[in-house]
Amino acid sequence: MIAVFAMLHGVEHTRRNRSKAPSPFFNLPAIAAFAVGFGAAGYPLVSRTRLPSWATLVIAIASGALAISGMITLLARWALRGAGPSSAQSDEIQGQLAVVTRDIAPGSAGEIAYEHLGKQLRIPAFAISERPLSVGAEVVVDRIDGGIAFVEEWSVVEQRL
């Protein structure tokens, strides 16, 4: 019931002092996760075993604590899923226009800068062609492999279009 209430009404409405940040451990979803874990372990232990009451209580509390930690871990992984580089991000960057910020010589890495999701990013880069690319040259990202961008001059790409 607590979880359904939190889902329908939200957790912000239940806080009395909204000037402070909410606690990650003492909130409605955490209490609901604890109740589910406590009940899922406690009820079968009480009804189907002959354990002493104190042992059942300890196991049920531990199960509730595990349920809270599992909920917090799952929600944190979901909320922070975009924090690290991924192959999906590499696919989004393919075709991105960038500017050379450190000379790219044939066979050696330079550096490019580009904007992605409102952030200015800089990564090492190799040129696809054998021609050197100087600082300020506009390039297009062909692919990213191992954290290194492989770029081609914008003028060459523009001619193909």
NORLINPE-V649856 format. One record per pair of residues at least 24 apart in sequence whose ideal C-beta (glycine too) atoms are under 7 Angstrom apart, sorted by the first residue. I is the first residue (numbers start at 1). J is the second residue. Records with the same first field share a line. If there is no record, write none. Layout:
BEGIN
I = J + J
END
This chain:
BEGIN
2 = 28 + 31 + 32 + 35
3 = 29 + 32
6 = 32
24 = 72
25 = 68
29 = 71
30 = 68 + 71
33 = 67 + 68 + 71
34 = 64 + 67 + 68
36 = 67
37 = 63 + 64 + 66 + 67
38 = 63 + 64
90 = 144
93 = 141 + 144
94 = 141 + 142 + 143
95 = 140 + 141
96 = 141
97 = 138 + 140 + 154
98 = 139 + 141 + 151
99 = 136 + 138
100 = 133 + 134 + 135 + 136 + 137 + 139
101 = 135
102 = 135
103 = 132 + 133 + 134 + 135
104 = 132 + 133
105 = 132
106 = 130 + 132
109 = 148
112 = 139 + 149 + 151
123 = 147 + 149
124 = 148
125 = 149 + 151
126 = 150
127 = 151
128 = 152
129 = 153
END
